[in-house]
Amino acid sequence: MTSVRLALAATLLGSAAGFATLGCYRERERFDVPSLTVTPSDSVVAPGDTLRGTVHATDGSGLSLVRVIAVSLLDATGTRLDSIGQRFNVDDRRSFESSFAFPMTKTVPIGSVVRLEALAIDNQNFTVQIVDTVFVRARR
């Protein structure tokens, strides 16, 4: 009878330890969500000009990647797109700011928009993406 009690106690103790480790599991802590802004230097750009601006990202646990892309039409048919971008490996910095300059083709149709996309990924693989637009107008 004693060996049965010992076997039962060992089984219960082993089960309790197994459940205790399951109860301790939780998702890793996220310090914060990356903060991201992209600021074009102007709300309009002319065909053949350069779209300029700044990108700024912060994250309490550290950033791993910041990217900015400009997507525009190549011609008035709207069937061809042009994209140009910059990628910054930021090596776990908590704050990053950089300027960008994207040359626009001379065939970008007046009246269209350039889609400006920015992306930030932190070192916990959390991603934030924002989009802004710049209008294509004739030279002033």
Secondary structure, 3 states (H helix, E strand, C coil): CHHHHHHHHHHHHHHHHHHHHHHHCCCCCCCCCCEEEEEECCCEECCCCEEEEEEEEECCCCEEEEEEEEEEECCCCCCCEEEEEEEEECCCCCEEEEEEEEECCCCCCCCCEEEEEEEEEECCCCEEEEEEEEEECCCC
